[in-house]
């Protein structure tokens, strides 16, 4: 399998078009999954301080033996560490846990508007990037209003907003807002939290037409939207299938049919959700 295509998200920074999510894997399962995925050709590995698996992910990266330039590592700031100095300290703890000299992408995991320290954290992340400790910075689960506040108060636009996104929750308005602002959309829970999605008639029919698995149809939908899916799997067979998305193309009717499955979010609402 060739090199995964990607998107420019800054000077000399390319975000691979598909990655491996690691939640809720822990310990040896996380280490093995990351090692196997990198061996299969994955480049983007996504974790978070709140997942409690950064050390295990780091061991998997080391075990894979890939050149550092061929691995794109993302982790996230947890809610209890919001604030300027707290963010600097939390980043260093994550970097050391992962066993890396620098990180490729650092995200604010949730905005926690009640706490109202995400702008302070964002300023700290700009400092980390300026100091060469992280190549690119972004956010996760931010609304348009929260994105605009960061931009207006700091002059710095997030490179990425990682959001819940799948055919049951296509996020058309937020994706459009990202496009206008030059923000790349990443999709967490890209296959939704219900196996029902992979049994939807429109998904099954498209899989049969293209000779692929239903999960590949859904992930290809993400790719054609220009979003970056990060499906989680510890199975090498499923990992390989989830990466094999570039040898077929959904037509306009198939894309519309998948988007037509919209029914609402399954995860937390960024305006009220709290994660510490």
Residue pairs with C-beta under 8 A, 6 or more apart in sequence:
1 40
1 41
1 240
1 243
1 244
2 41
3 41
3 43
4 16
4 17
4 18
4 41
4 42
4 43
4 44
4 243
5 16
5 17
5 246
6 14
6 15
6 16
6 17
6 43
7 14
7 15
7 17
7 184
7 226
7 228
8 14
8 15
9 15
9 105
9 136
9 138
9 159
9 160
9 184
10 135
10 136
10 159
12 135
13 104
13 135
13 136
13 159
14 72
15 44
15 72
15 105
15 136
15 159
15 160
15 184
15 186
15 228
16 42
16 43
16 44
16 72
16 228
17 223
17 228
18 42
18 44
18 219
18 222
18 223
18 228
18 229
18 230
18 231
18 242
18 243
18 245
19 42
19 43
19 44
19 45
19 46
19 72
19 74
19 228
19 229
19 230
20 33
20 34
20 37
20 42
20 44
20 45
20 46
20 230
20 231
20 232
20 233
20 239
21 46
21 188
21 230
21 231
21 232
22 30
22 33
22 34
22 45
22 46
22 47
22 51
22 53
22 57
22 232
23 47
23 48
23 51
23 53
23 232
24 51
25 33
25 51
25 53
25 56
25 232
25 234
26 51
26 52
26 53
26 56
27 53
27 56
28 56
29 56
29 234
30 53
30 56
30 57
30 60
31 56
31 57
31 59
31 60
31 63
32 60
32 234
33 60
33 233
33 234
33 239
34 45
34 56
34 57
34 59
34 60
34 61
34 63
34 64
35 60
35 61
35 63
35 64
36 236
36 239
37 45
37 239
38 45
38 60
38 61
38 64
38 66
38 71
39 64
40 236
40 239
40 240
40 243
41 243
42 239
42 243
43 70
43 71
43 72
44 72
44 74
44 228
44 230
45 57
45 60
45 61
45 71
45 72
45 73
45 74
46 74
46 75
46 162
46 186
46 230
47 53
47 54
47 57
47 73
47 74
47 75
47 76
47 98
48 54
48 75
48 76
48 78
48 107
48 109
49 75
49 76
49 77
49 78
49 81
49 90
49 93
49 94
49 109
50 76
50 78
50 79
50 109
50 275
54 75
54 94
54 97
54 98
55 97
55 98
55 99
57 73
57 98
58 97
58 98
58 99
58 100
59 99
61 71
61 73
61 98
61 99
61 100
62 99
64 71
68 100
68 101
71 104
72 104
72 105
73 98
73 100
73 103
73 104
73 105
74 103
74 104
74 105
74 106
74 107
75 94
75 98
75 103
75 106
75 107
76 106
76 107
76 108
76 109
76 140
77 87
77 90
77 91
77 106
77 107
77 108
77 109
77 121
77 125
78 90
78 109
78 275
78 276
79 109
79 110
79 112
79 115
79 274
79 275
79 276
80 276
81 87
81 89
81 90
81 121
82 108
82 112
82 115
82 117
82 118
82 120
82 121
83 117
83 120
83 121
83 124
84 120
84 121
84 123
84 124
85 124
86 121
87 120
87 121
87 124
87 125
87 128
88 124
88 127
88 128
91 103
91 106
91 124
91 125
91 128
91 133
91 134
94 103
94 106
95 101
95 102
95 103
95 133
102 132
102 133
102 134
102 135
103 133
103 134
103 135
104 134
104 135
104 136
105 134
105 135
105 136
105 137
105 138
105 159
105 160
106 125
106 128
106 134
106 136
106 137
106 138
107 137
107 138
107 139
107 140
107 160
107 162
108 118
108 121
108 122
108 125
108 138
108 139
108 140
108 142
109 140
109 141
109 275
110 140
110 141
110 268
110 270
110 273
110 274
110 275
111 118
111 139
111 141
111 142
111 143
111 146
111 270
112 118
112 274
112 275
113 146
113 270
113 271
114 272
114 274
115 274
118 139
118 146
118 150
119 149
119 150
119 153
119 154
122 137
122 139
122 150
122 154
122 156
122 158
123 154
125 134
125 137
126 137
126 154
126 156
128 134
128 137
129 135
129 136
129 137
136 159
136 160
137 156
137 158
137 159
138 158
138 159
138 160
138 161
138 162
138 183
138 184
139 146
139 147
139 150
139 158
139 160
139 161
139 162
140 161
140 162
140 163
140 186
140 188
141 161
141 162
141 163
141 164
141 268
141 270
141 273
142 150
142 158
142 161
142 163
142 270
143 174
143 270
143 271
144 173
144 174
144 177
146 270
147 157
147 158
147 161
147 177
147 181
147 183
150 156
150 157
150 158
151 157
151 181
157 181
157 182
157 183
158 183
159 183
159 184
160 183
160 184
160 185
160 186
160 228
161 174
161 178
161 183
161 184
161 185
161 186
162 185
162 186
162 187
162 188
162 230
163 171
163 174
163 185
163 186
163 187
163 188
164 171
164 187
164 188
164 189
164 265
164 266
164 267
165 171
165 175
165 185
165 187
165 188
165 189
165 190
165 222
165 227
166 187
166 189
166 190
166 191
166 192
166 197
166 218
167 192
167 197
167 200
167 203
167 218
167 221
167 258
167 259
167 261
167 262
168 192
168 194
168 197
168 261
168 262
168 263
168 264
168 266
169 192
169 262
169 263
169 264
169 265
169 266
170 259
170 262
171 185
172 259
174 185
175 185
175 225
175 227
177 183
178 184
178 185
184 228
185 225
185 226
185 227
185 228
186 227
186 228
186 229
186 230
187 222
187 227
187 228
187 229
187 230
188 230
188 267
189 266
189 267
190 218
190 219
190 222
190 229
190 230
190 231
191 197
191 198
191 215
191 218
191 219
191 231
192 266
193 266
193 267
194 266
197 203
197 218
197 261
198 204
198 214
198 215
198 218
199 214
200 261
202 254
202 257
202 258
202 260
202 261
203 214
203 217
203 218
203 258
204 214
206 217
206 250
206 254
206 257
206 258
207 213
207 214
207 216
207 217
209 254
210 216
210 217
210 248
210 250
211 248
212 220
212 241
212 244
212 248
213 241
215 231
215 238
215 241
215 242
216 241
216 242
216 244
216 245
216 248
217 250
217 254
217 258
218 258
219 229
219 231
219 242
219 245
220 245
220 248
220 249
220 250
221 250
221 255
221 258
221 259
222 228
222 229
223 229
223 245
223 246
224 249
224 250
224 255
225 255
231 242
233 239
233 242
250 258
267 273
268 275
